Amino acid sequence: MQYALVILLLPLLNFLVTGLMDTRWKARVAGTISTVAIAVITLLSYVTAYEYFTTRFQDGSYQAFIPFELNWLRFTDTLQVKLGLLLDPISVMMLVVVTTVSLMVHLYSLSYMKGERGFERYYAFLSLFTFSMLGLVVATNIFQMYIFWELVGVSSYLLIGFYYTRPAAVAAAKKAFIVTRFADLFFLAGILLLSYYTQTFDFTALTSGDGRMFGTIGSLTFMGGSVLSWAMALIFIGGAGKSALFPLHIWLPDAMEGPTPVSALIHAATMVVAGVYLVARLFPVYAVQTPEVLHGIAYTGLFTALFSAVIACVQTDIKRVLAFSTISQIGFMMVGLGVSGYGAHEGLGYMASLFHLFTHAMFKALLFLGAGSVIHAVHSNSMDDMGQLRKRMPVTHLTFLVACLAIAGIPPFSGFFSKDEILAAAFHFSPPVGWILSGIAGLTAFYMFRLYYNIFWNDKPPTSRHAEHPVHESPALMTLPLIVLALITLVAGFIPFGRFVTSDRGLYTISLDWQVAASSILIALAGIGLATVLYRRNNDKPARLKLKFAGLHEAATHRFYIDEIYLFLTKKVVFNSISRPLAWFDRHIVDGFMNLLATVSNRVSVRIKGIQSGHIQQYAWVFLFATLAIAGILLFVV
């Protein structure tokens, strides 16, 4: 599988070539070359997956394989940083996810971004992001992952701020960069703490099940917890920032200022699941060594899922509905990991979380690309400018409906199978957690069909935008990716995922708990039914409901004022109470002291500069008087 290295290097080469050539090429040429390059690595990813899953099964599990590795930095004989490719079930699965969605986005963008200024730059940044994400998922050690983790942050910053002439896009890019860098500081601290005591960065060594390397760090305590628990919690904070978990979620809704295909690639299917992938990669450590941290991850994910689902129910910008939906679904995945045990059937939550990662990537990318198709036709992000589009945009309508049914958890669509497994694991862990998660699934069905009906059914009075821009179906290059992703969404639930996600303790098995499944289907249908009553046709029921729950609606519309709290803390507390006094101290005390030294030195130099006048007679008199003075002192001493 040496060709797997090409999967990583080809996007980097394409980024360098496209970025350097830039305006020297015609836009169409740059887009076509980039799309062909991604198509090649997508094919290679599928070949790699096929070869891996057909040749690497031994002793009841799939064995990790490193086709390429080299030493990069050497700190000690045992602590070294290597660069390489690690192929195991979850990294191979992520290769398929990243390249598939990236290919659909590249193809879709050929039409969606046509005529945009900076078309070549856009494709160069897409290639950089794809390279960074692929490097992250195949990293052989946690330090290599951190390097590509930061590259993912840089490339997402560039793509969010693609429309750099828009102040909102610039602000969103900076917000995403600052929030994720803040979280990454904790991630780095956790890496250094873990590696200092275990003397390794390698994932294989950390997850081997050999508890002896954790002996020293496990016995040390700090503020009531073991140092290992603190290290793993700090690492999770890095993942929480990248995956937009509460309270580090504030950057993701604003990141919708980037082009819609970027949202499909970065903020729905790949980058935001990096935190889930990080926890899954280190899952044996979390599950065996620090189960208390794993339970904390579960409750963090549960609150995030509920919090963001409530906000999604009142948003009117279709991309922001999908953004909060993404945050909620990431919370679902974290709950799946947090409630999981380790190995065989106990690992149901682990398997279900990664299964949902896979299915969610496909149907959420489909939702974002479908939203882009609608925005392309209507020239607006607001639901108020939409309605009755199902006959004018039949392909977009049908594929969007497939994605909505999948995320709502309706069988036989893929989301039903993966979400039901998470619910089953949650009920096994704690019935209250299972019921709360089931309620969140009902909210998901409600807000997604609220979105669906407002776009395609609601017969609200037409706006002026419809007259200015006659609505029609999107071009074939945009609808083809929708059809492909819809087909994947239709069949992905039937993939025997448990056969491919394994540990050293055996296969994970999928067996539907029909009691849980039946209740989840009924709850989902109730959510869909409520959305149908309220939004299928134009009526005053939503307005009356809004008036009845005015306080909750207002708070949810303003995202429960979390952004305002952050602004208050940064401007009033950090800037005014900390930064301003520090700036005054720096300006008046530090700079004043240095200015004082400069002034004194200058005045002293002015006074004594006559000593070096250049007059020989003056030097002779000074020499004479100095000689006499020294002689007098010596005579007096003697």
C-alpha positions as CSV (number, residue, x, y, z in Angstrom):
1,M,0.0,0.0,0.0
2,Q,2.9,2.4,-0.7
3,Y,0.6,4.2,-3.1
4,A,-1.3,5.5,0.0
5,L,1.4,8.2,0.2
6,V,0.1,9.6,-3.1
7,I,-3.3,10.2,-1.4
8,L,-1.5,12.6,0.9
9,L,1.0,14.3,-1.4
10,L,-1.2,14.9,-4.5
11,P,-3.4,17.6,-2.9
12,L,-0.3,19.3,-1.6
13,L,1.2,19.3,-5.0
14,N,-2.0,20.6,-6.5
15,F,-2.1,23.4,-3.9
16,L,1.4,24.5,-4.7
17,V,0.9,24.4,-8.5
18,T,-2.6,26.0,-8.5
19,G,-1.5,28.6,-5.9
20,L,1.7,29.5,-7.8
21,M,0.1,29.7,-11.2
22,D,-3.0,31.5,-9.9
23,T,-4.2,34.0,-12.5
24,R,-1.8,32.6,-15.2
25,W,-4.3,29.9,-15.8
26,K,-7.9,30.2,-16.9
27,A,-10.2,29.6,-14.0
28,R,-11.8,26.6,-15.6
29,V,-8.4,25.0,-16.1
30,A,-7.5,25.4,-12.4
31,G,-10.8,24.0,-11.3
32,T,-10.6,21.0,-13.7
33,I,-7.1,20.1,-12.7
34,S,-8.0,20.3,-9.0
35,T,-11.1,18.2,-9.4
36,V,-9.2,15.5,-11.4
37,A,-6.5,15.4,-8.7
38,I,-9.2,14.9,-6.0
39,A,-10.9,12.2,-8.2
40,V,-7.6,10.3,-8.4
41,I,-7.0,10.3,-4.6
42,T,-10.7,9.4,-4.0
43,L,-10.2,6.3,-6.3
44,L,-6.9,5.5,-4.4
45,S,-8.7,5.8,-1.1
46,Y,-11.4,3.3,-2.2
47,V,-8.6,1.0,-3.4
48,T,-6.8,1.4,-0.1
49,A,-9.9,0.6,1.8
50,Y,-10.7,-2.5,-0.2
51,E,-7.1,-3.8,0.0
52,Y,-6.9,-3.1,3.8
53,F,-10.2,-4.7,4.7
54,T,-9.5,-7.8,2.6
55,T,-6.0,-8.4,3.7
56,R,-5.5,-7.1,7.2
57,F,-7.9,-9.2,9.3
58,Q,-5.9,-11.4,11.7
59,D,-6.7,-12.9,15.1
60,G,-10.3,-11.6,15.2
61,S,-9.5,-7.9,14.4
62,Y,-8.0,-5.7,11.7
63,Q,-4.4,-5.0,12.3
64,A,-2.9,-1.5,12.1
65,F,-0.4,-1.0,9.3
66,I,2.2,1.7,8.7
67,P,3.2,1.7,5.0
68,F,5.5,4.8,5.4
69,E,7.3,6.4,8.3
70,L,10.4,8.5,8.9
71,N,12.1,10.1,11.9
72,W,11.7,13.9,12.0
73,L,12.7,15.1,15.5
74,R,14.6,13.2,18.1
75,F,14.3,14.4,21.7
76,T,15.6,11.3,23.5
77,D,16.2,7.7,22.6
78,T,12.5,6.9,23.4
79,L,10.8,10.3,22.7
80,Q,10.8,11.0,19.0
81,V,8.5,12.7,16.5
82,K,7.9,10.7,13.3
83,L,6.0,11.5,10.1
84,G,4.1,8.7,8.5
85,L,0.8,7.0,7.5
86,L,-1.2,4.9,9.9
87,L,-3.8,2.7,8.3
88,D,-6.3,1.1,10.6
89,P,-10.1,0.8,10.5
90,I,-11.0,4.4,11.6
91,S,-8.2,6.1,9.5
92,V,-9.2,4.2,6.4
93,M,-12.9,5.0,7.0
94,M,-11.9,8.7,7.3
95,L,-9.9,8.6,4.1
96,V,-13.1,7.5,2.3
97,V,-15.2,10.2,4.0
98,V,-12.8,13.1,3.4
99,T,-12.0,12.3,-0.2
100,T,-15.6,11.5,-1.2
101,V,-17.1,14.7,0.2
102,S,-14.1,16.7,-1.1
103,L,-14.7,15.3,-4.6
104,M,-18.4,16.2,-4.5
105,V,-17.5,19.7,-3.3
106,H,-14.9,20.2,-6.0
107,L,-17.3,19.1,-8.7
108,Y,-20.2,21.2,-7.3
109,S,-18.0,24.3,-7.0
110,L,-17.1,24.2,-10.8
111,S,-20.6,25.6,-11.3
112,Y,-21.4,27.2,-8.0
113,M,-18.3,29.4,-7.9
114,K,-18.2,30.1,-11.6
115,G,-17.4,33.7,-12.3
116,E,-16.3,34.4,-8.7
117,R,-13.2,36.5,-8.3
118,G,-10.4,34.4,-6.8
119,F,-11.7,31.1,-8.4
120,E,-8.2,29.7,-8.7
121,R,-7.3,30.8,-5.1
122,Y,-10.5,29.0,-3.9
123,Y,-9.4,25.7,-5.4
124,A,-5.9,26.1,-4.1
125,F,-7.3,26.6,-0.6
126,L,-9.6,23.6,-1.0
127,S,-6.6,21.4,-1.9
128,L,-4.6,22.7,1.1
129,F,-7.5,21.9,3.4
130,T,-7.9,18.4,1.9
131,F,-4.2,17.7,2.3
132,S,-4.3,19.0,5.9
133,M,-7.3,16.9,6.8
134,L,-5.9,13.7,5.2
135,G,-2.6,14.3,7.1
136,L,-4.5,14.6,10.3
137,V,-6.5,11.3,9.9
138,V,-3.5,9.1,8.9
139,A,-1.1,10.6,11.5
140,T,1.0,7.9,13.3
141,N,1.5,9.9,16.4
142,I,-0.3,12.7,18.3
143,F,2.4,15.3,17.6
144,Q,2.0,14.8,13.8
145,M,-1.7,15.0,14.3
146,Y,-1.2,18.4,16.0
147,I,0.8,19.7,13.1
148,F,-1.9,18.9,10.6
149,W,-4.5,20.0,13.2
150,E,-3.0,23.5,13.0
151,L,-2.8,23.3,9.2
152,V,-6.5,22.5,9.1
153,G,-7.2,25.6,11.2
154,V,-5.1,27.8,8.9
155,S,-6.8,26.5,5.7
156,S,-10.3,26.8,7.3
157,Y,-9.4,30.4,8.2
158,L,-8.5,31.1,4.6
159,L,-11.7,29.5,3.2
160,I,-14.1,31.2,5.7
161,G,-12.5,34.5,4.9
162,F,-12.6,33.8,1.1
163,Y,-14.8,36.9,0.6
164,Y,-12.2,39.1,2.3
165,T,-13.9,42.3,1.0
166,R,-16.9,41.6,3.3
167,P,-16.4,42.7,6.9
168,A,-18.6,39.9,8.1
169,A,-16.5,37.2,6.5
170,V,-13.3,38.7,7.8
171,A,-14.8,38.9,11.3
172,A,-16.0,35.3,11.1
173,A,-12.6,34.0,9.9
174,K,-10.9,35.8,12.8
175,K,-13.4,34.5,15.3
176,A,-13.0,30.9,14.1
177,F,-9.2,31.2,14.2
178,I,-9.0,32.8,17.7
179,V,-11.5,30.4,19.3
180,T,-9.9,27.3,17.9
181,R,-6.4,28.5,18.6
182,F,-7.4,29.1,22.2
183,A,-8.6,25.5,22.4
184,D,-5.5,24.2,20.7
185,L,-3.4,25.7,23.4
186,F,-5.0,23.3,25.9
187,F,-4.5,20.5,23.3
188,L,-0.8,21.2,23.1
189,A,-0.5,21.3,26.9
190,G,-2.2,17.9,27.1
191,I,0.1,16.5,24.5
192,L,3.2,17.7,26.3
193,L,2.0,16.4,29.7
194,L,1.1,13.0,28.3
195,S,4.3,12.5,26.3
196,Y,6.5,13.7,29.1
197,Y,5.4,10.9,31.4
198,T,4.7,8.2,28.8
199,Q,7.8,9.0,26.8
200,T,6.0,8.4,23.5
201,F,3.9,10.3,21.0
202,D,2.9,7.1,19.0
203,F,-0.7,6.2,18.8
204,T,0.2,2.5,18.6
205,A,2.1,2.6,21.8
206,L,-0.5,4.7,23.6
207,T,-3.4,2.5,22.7
208,S,-1.7,-0.9,22.9
209,G,-3.4,-1.7,26.2
210,D,-0.1,-1.9,28.0
211,G,-1.0,0.0,31.2
212,R,2.6,0.0,32.6
213,M,3.5,3.2,30.7
214,F,0.7,5.0,32.5
215,G,1.9,3.9,35.9
216,T,3.9,7.0,36.8
217,I,1.4,9.6,35.4
218,G,-1.5,7.6,36.8
219,S,-0.2,7.8,40.3
220,L,0.4,11.5,40.3
221,T,-2.4,13.8,41.4
222,F,-3.2,17.4,40.9
223,M,-6.3,19.3,42.4
224,G,-8.1,16.0,43.2
225,G,-7.5,14.3,39.9
226,S,-4.7,12.2,38.4
227,V,-2.3,14.0,36.1
228,L,-3.3,11.5,33.3
229,S,-6.9,12.6,33.7
230,W,-5.9,16.2,33.4
231,A,-3.8,15.5,30.3
232,M,-6.7,13.6,28.6
233,A,-9.1,16.4,29.6
234,L,-6.8,19.0,28.1
235,I,-6.6,17.0,24.9
236,F,-10.4,16.8,24.8
237,I,-10.6,20.6,25.1
238,G,-8.7,20.8,21.8
239,G,-11.1,18.5,20.2
240,A,-14.1,20.4,21.7
241,G,-12.8,23.6,20.0
242,K,-12.4,22.1,16.6
243,S,-15.8,20.3,16.9
244,A,-17.6,23.3,18.2
245,L,-18.8,21.8,21.5
246,F,-20.3,24.1,24.1
247,P,-19.0,26.6,25.2
248,L,-16.5,26.7,22.3
249,H,-19.2,26.5,19.7
250,I,-19.5,30.2,18.9
251,W,-17.3,30.2,15.8
252,L,-19.2,27.7,13.8
253,P,-22.5,29.6,13.0
254,D,-20.6,32.7,11.9
255,A,-18.3,30.5,9.7
256,M,-21.3,30.2,7.3
257,E,-20.0,33.5,5.8
258,G,-17.7,31.4,3.7
259,P,-18.9,29.9,0.4
260,T,-21.6,27.3,0.8
261,P,-19.5,24.4,-0.7
262,V,-16.9,25.2,2.0
263,S,-19.6,24.8,4.6
264,A,-20.3,21.4,3.2
265,L,-16.7,20.3,3.3
266,I,-15.3,21.9,6.4
267,H,-18.2,22.6,8.7
268,A,-20.4,19.6,8.1
269,A,-18.4,16.6,7.0
270,T,-14.7,16.8,7.9
271,M,-13.1,19.4,10.1
272,V,-15.8,19.5,12.7
273,V,-15.6,15.8,13.2
274,A,-11.9,16.1,14.0
275,G,-12.6,16.3,17.7
276,V,-14.7,13.1,17.5
277,Y,-11.9,11.4,15.6
278,L,-9.4,12.5,18.2
279,V,-11.3,11.0,21.0
280,A,-11.9,7.8,19.0
281,R,-8.2,7.6,18.2
282,L,-7.3,7.7,21.9
283,F,-10.4,5.8,23.0
284,P,-8.5,2.9,24.7
285,V,-6.8,5.5,26.9
286,Y,-10.0,7.3,27.8
287,A,-12.0,4.1,28.3
288,V,-9.4,2.1,30.3
289,Q,-7.3,4.7,32.1
290,T,-9.6,7.7,32.5
291,P,-13.3,6.7,32.4
292,E,-14.3,9.7,34.5
293,V,-13.1,12.0,31.6
294,L,-15.0,9.9,29.1
295,H,-18.2,10.3,31.2
296,G,-17.5,14.1,31.2
297,I,-17.3,14.0,27.4
298,A,-20.7,12.2,27.3
299,Y,-22.4,14.9,29.4
300,T,-20.7,17.7,27.5
301,G,-21.9,16.2,24.2
302,L,-25.4,15.8,25.7
303,F,-25.8,19.4,26.7
304,T,-24.3,20.6,23.4
305,A,-26.8,18.5,21.5
306,L,-29.8,19.9,23.4
307,F,-28.6,23.5,23.5
308,S,-27.9,23.7,19.8
309,A,-31.1,21.8,18.8
310,V,-33.2,24.4,20.6
311,I,-31.4,27.2,18.9
312,A,-31.8,25.6,15.5
313,C,-35.6,25.5,15.9
314,V,-35.9,29.3,15.7
315,Q,-33.2,30.3,13.1
316,T,-34.3,31.8,9.8
317,D,-31.0,31.7,7.9
318,I,-31.0,28.2,6.3
319,K,-27.2,27.8,6.6
320,R,-27.3,28.7,10.3
321,V,-30.0,26.1,10.9
322,L,-27.7,23.6,9.4
323,A,-24.8,25.0,11.4
324,F,-26.6,24.4,14.7
325,S,-27.8,21.1,13.4
326,T,-24.1,20.1,12.9
327,I,-23.2,21.2,16.4
328,S,-26.1,19.0,17.7
329,Q,-25.1,16.0,15.7
330,I,-21.5,16.3,16.9
331,G,-22.9,16.3,20.4
332,F,-24.7,13.0,19.5
333,M,-21.4,11.5,18.4
334,M,-19.6,12.6,21.6
335,V,-22.4,11.0,23.7
336,G,-21.9,7.8,21.7
337,L,-18.2,7.7,22.6
338,G,-18.8,8.9,26.2
339,V,-21.2,6.1,27.1
340,S,-19.2,3.4,25.4
341,G,-17.3,0.6,27.0
342,Y,-14.2,-1.0,25.4
343,G,-14.3,-4.1,23.2
344,A,-17.0,-6.3,21.6
345,H,-20.6,-5.5,22.5
346,E,-19.5,-3.1,25.2
347,G,-18.1,-1.0,22.5
348,L,-21.5,-0.4,20.9
349,G,-21.3,3.4,21.6
350,Y,-17.9,3.6,20.0
351,M,-19.0,1.8,16.9
352,A,-22.3,3.8,16.7
353,S,-20.5,7.1,17.0
354,L,-18.1,6.4,14.2
355,F,-21.0,4.9,12.1
356,H,-22.9,8.2,12.7
357,L,-19.8,10.2,11.7
358,F,-19.8,8.3,8.4
359,T,-23.5,8.6,7.6
360,H,-23.7,12.2,8.9
361,A,-20.9,13.3,6.7
362,M,-22.8,12.2,3.6
363,F,-26.3,13.5,4.4
364,K,-25.1,16.7,6.0
365,A,-22.9,17.5,3.0
366,L,-26.0,16.8,0.9
367,L,-28.0,19.3,3.0
368,F,-25.4,22.0,2.7
369,L,-25.0,21.5,-1.0
370,G,-28.8,21.4,-1.4
371,A,-29.0,24.6,0.6
372,G,-26.4,26.1,-1.8
373,S,-28.5,25.0,-4.8
374,V,-31.5,26.9,-3.3
375,I,-29.4,30.0,-2.4
376,H,-28.0,29.9,-6.0
377,A,-31.5,30.0,-7.3
378,V,-33.1,32.4,-4.9
379,H,-30.1,34.6,-4.1
380,S,-30.9,34.7,-0.4
381,N,-30.2,32.7,2.7
382,S,-33.5,33.6,4.4
383,M,-36.5,31.3,4.6
384,D,-38.7,34.4,4.2
385,D,-37.5,34.6,0.6
386,M,-38.3,30.9,-0.1
387,G,-41.3,28.7,-0.5
388,Q,-43.0,26.5,-3.1
389,L,-39.8,25.6,-4.8
390,R,-40.4,21.8,-5.0
391,K,-41.8,22.0,-8.6
392,R,-39.3,24.5,-9.8
393,M,-36.3,22.6,-8.3
394,P,-37.3,18.9,-8.4
395,V,-33.9,17.3,-8.1
396,T,-32.8,19.6,-5.3
397,H,-36.2,19.0,-3.6
398,L,-36.0,15.2,-3.7
399,T,-32.4,14.9,-2.6
400,F,-32.9,17.5,0.2
401,L,-35.9,15.4,1.4
402,V,-33.8,12.3,1.5
403,A,-31.2,14.1,3.7
404,C,-34.0,15.4,6.0
405,L,-35.5,11.9,6.4
406,A,-32.0,10.6,7.1
407,I,-31.1,13.1,9.8
408,A,-34.6,12.7,11.3
409,G,-33.9,9.0,11.8
410,I,-36.6,7.6,9.6
411,P,-35.9,4.1,8.2
412,P,-34.5,2.9,5.9
413,F,-32.3,6.0,5.5
414,S,-28.8,5.8,6.9
415,G,-29.3,8.2,9.8
416,F,-31.9,5.9,11.4
417,F,-29.4,3.0,11.7
418,S,-26.5,5.0,13.1
419,K,-28.6,7.2,15.4
420,D,-30.5,4.2,16.8
421,E,-27.3,2.5,17.8
422,I,-26.2,5.7,19.7
423,L,-29.6,5.8,21.4
424,A,-29.3,2.1,22.4
425,A,-25.9,2.7,23.9
426,A,-27.2,5.7,25.8
427,F,-30.1,3.8,27.2
428,H,-27.7,1.0,28.3
429,F,-25.5,3.6,30.0
430,S,-28.3,5.5,31.7
431,P,-32.1,5.6,30.8
432,P,-32.4,9.4,31.6
433,V,-29.5,10.1,29.1
434,G,-31.3,7.9,26.5
435,W,-34.6,9.7,26.9
436,I,-33.0,13.1,26.7
437,L,-31.1,12.1,23.6
438,S,-34.4,10.7,22.2
439,G,-36.0,14.1,22.8
440,I,-33.2,15.8,21.0
441,A,-33.7,13.5,18.1
442,G,-37.4,14.6,18.0
443,L,-36.2,18.3,18.0
444,T,-33.9,17.4,15.1
445,A,-36.8,16.0,13.1
446,F,-38.9,19.1,13.9
447,Y,-36.4,21.8,12.9
448,M,-35.2,19.9,9.8
449,F,-38.8,19.6,8.5
450,R,-39.4,23.2,9.5
451,L,-36.6,24.0,7.2
452,Y,-37.8,21.7,4.5
453,Y,-41.4,23.0,4.4
454,N,-40.3,26.6,4.5
455,I,-38.1,26.1,1.5
456,F,-40.2,23.8,-0.7
457,W,-43.8,23.9,0.4
458,N,-44.9,27.0,2.4
459,D,-47.2,29.1,0.2
460,K,-46.2,32.4,1.8
461,P,-46.6,35.5,-0.4
462,P,-43.8,35.7,-3.0
463,T,-41.1,38.2,-2.3
464,S,-39.5,40.7,-4.8
465,R,-36.5,38.4,-5.1
466,H,-38.6,35.8,-7.0
467,A,-39.4,38.5,-9.6
468,E,-35.8,39.7,-9.8
469,H,-34.4,36.2,-10.1
470,P,-36.7,33.6,-11.7
471,V,-36.2,30.3,-9.9
472,H,-35.0,27.3,-11.8
473,E,-33.2,24.0,-11.2
474,S,-29.4,24.2,-10.7
475,P,-27.0,23.1,-13.5
476,A,-26.0,19.5,-13.9
477,L,-22.6,20.0,-12.2
478,M,-24.4,21.0,-9.1
479,T,-27.2,18.4,-9.1
480,L,-24.9,15.5,-9.9
481,P,-23.2,15.6,-6.5
482,L,-26.6,15.9,-4.8
483,I,-27.8,12.7,-6.6
484,V,-24.6,10.8,-5.7
485,L,-24.8,11.8,-2.0
486,A,-28.5,11.0,-1.9
487,L,-27.8,7.5,-3.2
488,I,-25.1,7.0,-0.6
489,T,-27.5,8.2,2.1
490,L,-30.0,5.7,0.9
491,V,-27.7,2.7,1.1
492,A,-25.1,3.6,3.7
493,G,-27.3,2.3,6.6
494,F,-27.1,-1.2,5.3
495,I,-23.2,-1.3,5.4
496,P,-22.2,-3.9,8.1
497,F,-20.2,-1.2,9.8
498,G,-19.6,-3.2,12.9
499,R,-17.5,-5.7,10.9
500,F,-15.0,-3.0,10.0
501,V,-14.7,-1.0,13.3
502,T,-12.7,-3.3,15.5
503,S,-10.5,-3.3,18.5
504,D,-8.0,-5.8,20.0
505,R,-11.0,-7.3,21.8
506,G,-13.0,-8.4,18.8
507,L,-15.6,-7.2,16.4
508,Y,-18.3,-4.8,17.3
509,T,-21.7,-6.1,16.4
510,I,-24.8,-4.2,15.2
511,S,-28.1,-5.5,16.4
512,L,-31.1,-3.2,16.4
513,D,-32.9,-2.8,19.7
514,W,-36.4,-2.6,18.3
515,Q,-37.9,-1.2,21.5
516,V,-35.5,1.8,21.3
517,A,-36.0,2.0,17.5
518,A,-39.8,2.0,17.7
519,S,-39.8,4.8,20.3
520,S,-37.2,6.9,18.3
521,I,-39.3,6.5,15.1
522,L,-42.5,7.6,16.9
523,I,-40.7,10.6,18.4
524,A,-39.3,11.5,15.0
525,L,-42.7,11.2,13.4
526,A,-44.2,13.4,16.1
527,G,-41.5,16.1,15.3
528,I,-42.2,15.8,11.6
529,G,-46.0,16.0,12.2
530,L,-45.7,19.1,14.3
531,A,-43.5,20.8,11.7
532,T,-46.1,19.7,9.0
533,V,-48.9,21.4,11.0
534,L,-47.0,24.6,11.6
535,Y,-45.1,25.1,8.4
536,R,-46.4,23.1,5.4
537,R,-48.8,25.9,4.6
538,N,-48.8,29.6,5.5
539,N,-50.8,30.2,8.7
540,D,-50.7,32.1,11.9
541,K,-49.9,29.2,14.2
542,P,-46.1,29.8,14.3
543,A,-46.7,33.5,15.2
544,R,-49.1,32.5,18.0
545,L,-46.6,29.9,19.3
546,K,-43.8,32.5,19.1
547,L,-46.0,34.9,21.1
548,K,-46.8,32.3,23.7
549,F,-43.2,31.4,24.3
550,A,-41.8,34.9,23.6
551,G,-39.1,34.7,26.3
552,L,-37.7,31.4,25.2
553,H,-38.0,32.3,21.5
554,E,-36.1,35.6,22.1
555,A,-33.3,33.9,24.0
556,A,-33.0,31.1,21.5
557,T,-32.9,33.6,18.6
558,H,-30.0,35.4,20.3
559,R,-28.3,32.0,20.9
560,F,-29.0,32.3,24.6
561,Y,-26.7,35.4,24.6
562,I,-23.5,33.3,24.8
563,D,-21.9,35.6,22.2
564,E,-22.8,38.6,24.2
565,I,-21.3,37.0,27.3
566,Y,-18.1,36.4,25.4
567,L,-18.0,40.0,24.2
568,F,-18.6,41.3,27.7
569,L,-15.9,39.1,29.1
570,T,-13.4,40.1,26.4
571,K,-14.2,43.8,26.1
572,K,-15.2,44.7,29.7
573,V,-13.1,42.2,31.7
574,V,-10.1,41.2,29.6
575,F,-9.6,44.4,27.6
576,N,-10.6,47.0,30.2
577,S,-9.7,45.4,33.4
578,I,-6.6,43.4,32.4
579,S,-5.3,44.6,29.0
580,R,-5.8,48.3,29.5
581,P,-3.9,48.4,32.9
582,L,-1.2,46.2,31.4
583,A,-0.9,48.6,28.4
584,W,-0.7,51.6,30.8
585,F,2.0,49.8,32.9
586,D,3.9,49.0,29.7
587,R,3.6,52.5,28.2
588,H,4.3,54.5,31.4
589,I,6.4,52.3,33.6
590,V,8.4,50.0,31.3
591,D,8.7,52.5,28.4
592,G,9.1,55.4,30.9
593,F,12.0,53.7,32.7
594,M,13.7,53.0,29.4
595,N,13.1,56.6,28.3
596,L,14.6,57.7,31.6
597,L,17.7,55.6,31.0
598,A,18.0,57.1,27.5
599,T,17.6,60.7,28.8
600,V,20.1,60.2,31.6
601,S,22.6,58.6,29.3
602,N,22.1,61.4,26.7
603,R,22.7,64.2,29.3
604,V,25.7,62.5,30.8
605,S,27.2,62.0,27.4
606,V,26.7,65.7,26.6
607,R,28.4,66.7,29.8
608,I,31.5,64.4,29.4
609,K,31.9,64.7,25.6
610,G,34.5,67.4,26.1
611,I,36.9,64.8,27.5
612,Q,37.4,63.5,24.0
613,S,37.8,66.9,22.3
614,G,40.8,65.9,20.1
615,H,43.1,68.7,21.6
616,I,46.5,67.3,22.5
617,Q,47.2,70.1,25.0
618,Q,44.1,69.2,26.9
619,Y,45.0,65.5,26.9
620,A,48.5,66.4,28.2
621,W,47.0,68.5,31.1
622,V,44.6,65.7,32.0
623,F,47.4,63.2,31.9
624,L,49.6,65.4,34.1
625,F,46.9,66.1,36.7
626,A,45.9,62.4,36.7
627,T,49.5,61.3,37.2
628,L,50.0,63.7,40.1
629,A,46.7,62.7,41.7
630,I,47.6,59.0,41.6
631,A,51.1,59.8,43.0
632,G,49.6,61.8,45.8
633,I,47.2,59.0,46.7
634,L,50.0,56.4,46.7
635,L,52.2,58.7,48.9
636,F,49.3,59.2,51.3
637,V,48.6,55.4,51.5
638,V,52.2,54.5,52.0
